[in-house]
Amino acid sequence: MIAGVVFAVILARFADVFVGHLKVLVLALLVLATAAFAWFAVLLKFVDFHTPGWKVMIYAAIILGGMFQLGFPCLCFELACEASYPVAEGITTTFLGIINNIFAGAFLLIFMFIPDDKEYMNWAMVAAVALGVPATCLYKERYSRLLLDTQRSVDSGQRSDHDNES
């Protein structure tokens, strides 16, 4: 969890430096998270628990998966706000939060019907993260809100320079 939070802060700074490239960042994080969770699922399914370094590999897979997964929700919210502009950001993020909670609740409700077999959870995590890759690839980037904000800052900068000359 700590690695994910630290990584998210670093990623936020990275996203600020490379403005207008959110889709690439989200795709990279989704691919890396998919790989880490697939590695974890394969380790649990096929690797003997007595293999040297098994615990290190499990910890590394979980930490990397969590780190990449915790890094991209904020970027996804930002991308959704850009895509839905001029709809208010609060409406967009509330809608995404509700959708997220519905799917998380459905995932947790499965425990009531399949209480003994938990192996599906690892593969469901891989599938859930992997499904984001084609969905993100299909998304056509547009930064209407960013362009408007950039234009406003340029206009206000020009006015302040003109005011200073008078």
C-alpha beads as a LAMMPS data file, in Angstrom:
LAMMPS data file: protein, C-alpha beads

166 atoms
165 bonds

1 atom types
1 bond types

-500.0 500.0 xlo xhi
-500.0 500.0 ylo yhi
-500.0 500.0 zlo zhi

Masses

1 110.0

Atoms # bond

1 1 1 0.000 0.000 0.000
2 1 1 2.803 2.393 0.887
3 1 1 4.565 1.652 -2.406
4 1 1 1.319 2.419 -4.266
5 1 1 0.847 5.748 -2.526
6 1 1 4.445 6.823 -3.116
7 1 1 4.218 5.683 -6.742
8 1 1 0.930 7.588 -7.199
9 1 1 2.552 10.812 -5.991
10 1 1 5.508 10.316 -8.346
11 1 1 3.122 9.441 -11.174
12 1 1 1.070 12.590 -10.528
13 1 1 4.176 14.712 -10.990
14 1 1 5.061 12.741 -14.127
15 1 1 1.541 13.326 -15.505
16 1 1 1.889 17.064 -14.823
17 1 1 5.160 17.229 -16.738
18 1 1 3.840 15.253 -19.731
19 1 1 0.488 17.006 -20.094
20 1 1 -1.812 15.602 -22.766
21 1 1 -0.494 12.041 -22.611
22 1 1 -2.864 10.508 -20.049
23 1 1 -3.965 7.689 -22.337
24 1 1 -0.396 6.441 -22.774
25 1 1 0.206 6.559 -19.024
26 1 1 -3.037 4.717 -18.276
27 1 1 -2.261 2.058 -20.895
28 1 1 1.231 1.540 -19.510
29 1 1 -0.085 1.166 -15.972
30 1 1 -2.832 -1.246 -17.071
31 1 1 -0.365 -3.442 -18.959
32 1 1 2.097 -3.455 -16.053
33 1 1 -0.643 -4.202 -13.504
34 1 1 -1.997 -7.006 -15.705
35 1 1 1.472 -8.520 -15.967
36 1 1 2.050 -8.299 -12.204
37 1 1 -1.315 -9.850 -11.308
38 1 1 -0.876 -12.572 -13.953
39 1 1 2.550 -13.312 -12.487
40 1 1 0.948 -13.591 -9.040
41 1 1 -1.824 -15.917 -10.279
42 1 1 0.672 -18.138 -12.113
43 1 1 2.911 -18.305 -9.046
44 1 1 0.041 -19.447 -6.838
45 1 1 -1.253 -21.961 -9.369
46 1 1 1.902 -23.571 -10.731
47 1 1 4.888 -22.876 -8.472
48 1 1 5.695 -25.194 -5.588
49 1 1 5.645 -23.465 -2.203
50 1 1 9.033 -24.992 -1.403
51 1 1 10.752 -23.322 -4.369
52 1 1 13.603 -21.078 -3.206
53 1 1 12.657 -17.419 -3.408
54 1 1 8.935 -18.198 -3.673
55 1 1 7.944 -15.741 -0.922
56 1 1 10.038 -12.963 -2.469
57 1 1 8.370 -13.504 -5.852
58 1 1 4.889 -13.455 -4.266
59 1 1 5.641 -10.257 -2.358
60 1 1 7.175 -8.629 -5.435
61 1 1 4.173 -9.536 -7.607
62 1 1 1.676 -8.185 -5.083
63 1 1 3.623 -5.001 -4.385
64 1 1 4.130 -4.269 -8.082
65 1 1 0.508 -5.084 -8.939
66 1 1 -0.800 -2.895 -6.134
67 1 1 1.608 -0.125 -7.012
68 1 1 0.533 -0.021 -10.660
69 1 1 -3.127 -0.463 -9.822
70 1 1 -3.180 2.308 -7.213
71 1 1 -1.406 4.595 -9.645
72 1 1 -3.973 4.714 -12.405
73 1 1 -7.435 5.459 -10.890
74 1 1 -6.633 9.156 -10.499
75 1 1 -5.458 9.302 -14.095
76 1 1 -8.626 7.508 -15.200
77 1 1 -10.768 10.029 -13.334
78 1 1 -8.816 12.850 -14.964
79 1 1 -9.233 11.261 -18.392
80 1 1 -12.967 10.817 -17.788
81 1 1 -13.307 14.470 -16.770
82 1 1 -11.529 15.500 -19.949
83 1 1 -13.760 13.241 -22.048
84 1 1 -16.997 14.429 -20.481
85 1 1 -16.207 18.150 -20.536
86 1 1 -18.310 20.439 -20.283
87 1 1 -20.118 18.193 -17.768
88 1 1 -19.029 19.136 -14.253
89 1 1 -16.163 17.138 -12.778
90 1 1 -18.185 16.314 -9.666
91 1 1 -20.905 14.642 -11.699
92 1 1 -18.395 12.638 -13.724
93 1 1 -16.397 11.435 -10.731
94 1 1 -19.533 10.629 -8.730
95 1 1 -20.832 8.511 -11.592
96 1 1 -17.495 6.685 -11.878
97 1 1 -17.412 6.130 -8.124
98 1 1 -20.907 4.620 -8.146
99 1 1 -20.032 2.320 -11.060
100 1 1 -16.839 1.268 -9.279
101 1 1 -18.744 0.469 -6.072
102 1 1 -21.386 -1.543 -7.944
103 1 1 -18.749 -3.759 -9.567
104 1 1 -16.788 -4.106 -6.325
105 1 1 -19.973 -5.076 -4.485
106 1 1 -20.860 -7.631 -7.161
107 1 1 -17.364 -9.104 -6.896
108 1 1 -17.690 -9.412 -3.121
109 1 1 -21.210 -10.879 -3.333
110 1 1 -19.812 -13.827 -5.255
111 1 1 -18.380 -15.061 -1.927
112 1 1 -21.921 -15.797 -0.797
113 1 1 -22.449 -18.214 -3.671
114 1 1 -18.971 -19.739 -4.034
115 1 1 -17.597 -19.736 -0.483
116 1 1 -14.971 -22.490 -0.857
117 1 1 -13.215 -21.857 -4.165
118 1 1 -11.215 -18.625 -4.051
119 1 1 -8.769 -19.344 -6.901
120 1 1 -11.044 -17.604 -9.403
121 1 1 -10.340 -14.306 -7.633
122 1 1 -6.745 -14.195 -8.874
123 1 1 -7.770 -14.780 -12.475
124 1 1 -10.730 -12.409 -12.153
125 1 1 -8.301 -9.703 -11.069
126 1 1 -6.096 -10.379 -14.087
127 1 1 -9.134 -10.306 -16.396
128 1 1 -10.600 -7.160 -14.835
129 1 1 -7.381 -5.201 -15.248
130 1 1 -6.691 -6.673 -18.697
131 1 1 -10.152 -5.655 -19.955
132 1 1 -9.157 -2.049 -19.400
133 1 1 -6.428 -2.293 -22.041
134 1 1 -8.659 -2.676 -25.145
135 1 1 -11.204 -0.263 -23.692
136 1 1 -8.497 2.363 -23.249
137 1 1 -7.099 1.652 -26.730
138 1 1 -10.522 2.347 -28.232
139 1 1 -10.804 5.680 -26.439
140 1 1 -9.998 8.655 -28.668
141 1 1 -8.136 11.291 -26.695
142 1 1 -9.381 14.833 -26.647
143 1 1 -8.392 17.499 -24.186
144 1 1 -11.063 20.182 -24.523
145 1 1 -10.832 21.211 -20.881
146 1 1 -7.028 21.284 -20.949
147 1 1 -7.020 23.410 -24.103
148 1 1 -9.492 25.835 -22.538
149 1 1 -7.437 26.082 -19.335
150 1 1 -4.234 26.555 -21.316
151 1 1 -5.816 29.249 -23.475
152 1 1 -7.110 31.082 -20.397
153 1 1 -3.689 31.068 -18.753
154 1 1 -2.061 32.351 -21.961
155 1 1 -4.681 35.099 -22.279
156 1 1 -4.315 36.193 -18.661
157 1 1 -0.504 36.127 -19.012
158 1 1 -0.681 38.401 -22.048
159 1 1 -2.981 40.813 -20.255
160 1 1 -0.708 41.014 -17.230
161 1 1 2.328 41.701 -19.463
162 1 1 0.391 44.443 -21.233
163 1 1 -0.752 45.916 -17.918
164 1 1 2.843 46.010 -16.653
165 1 1 3.989 48.037 -19.673
166 1 1 1.432 50.813 -19.114

Bonds

1 1 1 2
2 1 2 3
3 1 3 4
4 1 4 5
5 1 5 6
6 1 6 7
7 1 7 8
8 1 8 9
9 1 9 10
10 1 10 11
11 1 11 12
12 1 12 13
13 1 13 14
14 1 14 15
15 1 15 16
16 1 16 17
17 1 17 18
18 1 18 19
19 1 19 20
20 1 20 21
21 1 21 22
22 1 22 23
23 1 23 24
24 1 24 25
25 1 25 26
26 1 26 27
27 1 27 28
28 1 28 29
29 1 29 30
30 1 30 31
31 1 31 32
32 1 32 33
33 1 33 34
34 1 34 35
35 1 35 36
36 1 36 37
37 1 37 38
38 1 38 39
39 1 39 40
40 1 40 41
41 1 41 42
42 1 42 43
43 1 43 44
44 1 44 45
45 1 45 46
46 1 46 47
47 1 47 48
48 1 48 49
49 1 49 50
50 1 50 51
51 1 51 52
52 1 52 53
53 1 53 54
54 1 54 55
55 1 55 56
56 1 56 57
57 1 57 58
58 1 58 59
59 1 59 60
60 1 60 61
61 1 61 62
62 1 62 63
63 1 63 64
64 1 64 65
65 1 65 66
66 1 66 67
67 1 67 68
68 1 68 69
69 1 69 70
70 1 70 71
71 1 71 72
72 1 72 73
73 1 73 74
74 1 74 75
75 1 75 76
76 1 76 77
77 1 77 78
78 1 78 79
79 1 79 80
80 1 80 81
81 1 81 82
82 1 82 83
83 1 83 84
84 1 84 85
85 1 85 86
86 1 86 87
87 1 87 88
88 1 88 89
89 1 89 90
90 1 90 91
91 1 91 92
92 1 92 93
93 1 93 94
94 1 94 95
95 1 95 96
96 1 96 97
97 1 97 98
98 1 98 99
99 1 99 100
100 1 100 101
101 1 101 102
102 1 102 103
103 1 103 104
104 1 104 105
105 1 105 106
106 1 106 107
107 1 107 108
108 1 108 109
109 1 109 110
110 1 110 111
111 1 111 112
112 1 112 113
113 1 113 114
114 1 114 115
115 1 115 116
116 1 116 117
117 1 117 118
118 1 118 119
119 1 119 120
120 1 120 121
121 1 121 122
122 1 122 123
123 1 123 124
124 1 124 125
125 1 125 126
126 1 126 127
127 1 127 128
128 1 128 129
129 1 129 130
130 1 130 131
131 1 131 132
132 1 132 133
133 1 133 134
134 1 134 135
135 1 135 136
136 1 136 137
137 1 137 138
138 1 138 139
139 1 139 140
140 1 140 141
141 1 141 142
142 1 142 143
143 1 143 144
144 1 144 145
145 1 145 146
146 1 146 147
147 1 147 148
148 1 148 149
149 1 149 150
150 1 150 151
151 1 151 152
152 1 152 153
153 1 153 154
154 1 154 155
155 1 155 156
156 1 156 157
157 1 157 158
158 1 158 159
159 1 159 160
160 1 160 161
161 1 161 162
162 1 162 163
163 1 163 164
164 1 164 165
165 1 165 166
